C-alpha cells in the first residue's frame, strides 16, 4: 500500500432520506464524480430495502414498468443466502437482490465546509432495470458528461448509458453491453478515431482468471473490437477484477485504478476488495505498460472494514488537484463496505512508484 495524504467519509446512510416512508437506506456508495467549475458533483448509488418484516419471509424489492417499487415476500424455506447482497431461490434456482438501488445527484462547492446538496434522482425505468440501477461512472467527452451504469434484471447485470450537459437533466440511451457485463468505464476522448471503453465480462464458464477487457466504438452506442486487457494473477485479485475509475491522461500514459477481490474464505461471505493501479499506452491503450503487483489501497479504516459488506474499497472516480502542501494530488472517490462514500488523497508520484 501507499501513504494516504488524507481521508474522509463524505456520505453515509444516516445522511439520506429514503425514497419512501416504508423503506430504509442501507447504503450510499460507488459514486461517479466530476468537478464542474467550482463544484464537486457526485452521482451515487443509493440502496434501500423494506422496513417491514414478516415472520418466516424475506422481502425482495423490485421496480415495475409502471414506475412503482413493489416487494415480493418469499418464504425463507425457499431461499439460500449467497452473500449479504444476494439470495437464490430453491424452487427456480434464480438469484434475487435483497435490496434495490437507484441513483441520486449530490453537489458541493469545492473546499466548502457546508454539507452536500441533493439534486435530481434517477430511478429504474424499464424491465431491464427491474432489480435496480447501480454503480455509475462519469466521463466528460467534449462538453457532454457520459454516464455508464449497471442495469440489473432477470436476464442479468448489463451496462446502460446516459448523458447530460449539466448533471441536472439526463438522457438515457439504453443498454450498450448485454448481460453479464459491468464495470464499464469510458476514456475521455477518441483514440485513433474511436471511442474506447474498459469492461468486465462475467462468464459462467471459468476457463481463465477474472479479466478486464477493452472495446472500441464509433458512436458510444455500438461496441466491438473486444479484446482481453489483463487478468487477475495474484491472491488479492483472484476472485474478481474489474474497472474502477475512468482513465486519466498523464505524461506517462493512461492511468487507471481498478478493483480486485480475494476469494471468500467461507460460504456466504465476500472476499476483501482492494485497489490496484494500471498504466496504459497513450496511443494504444490495449498495451499495458505497467501495473501494481500489490494493492495501492486496502480496507484499513473502520468505515472500510465494517459495514453491509465487510472489507470493501471500490474505486469509482479519480480527480486531479493541487494542494498547497503537496503537488500533483489525486483524489480517489470510492464506495466503502457497500455502505458509505469515502475520498482519499494520494500523491501521483507515489502511485507511479507503486507500478512496476
Buried (B, 14 or more C-beta within 10 A) or exposed (E): BBEBBEBEBBBBBEBBEBBEEEBEBBBBBBBBBBBEEEBBBBBBBBBBBBEEEEEEBBBBBBBEEEEEBEBEEBEEEBBBBBBBBBBBBEEEEEBBBBBBBBBBBBBBEEEEEEEBEEBEEBBBBBEBBBBBBBBBBBBBBEEBBBBBBBBBBEBBBBBBBBBBEEBEEBEBBEBBBEBBBBBBBBBBEBBEEBBBBBBBBBEEEEEEBBBBBBBBBEEBEEBEEEEEBBEBBBEBBBBBBBBBBBBBEBEBBBBBBBBBBBEEEEEEBBBBBBBBBBBBBBEEBBEBBBBBEBBBBBBEBEBBBEBBBBBBBBBBBBBEEEEEEBEBBBBBBBBBBBBBBBBBBBBBEBBBEBBE
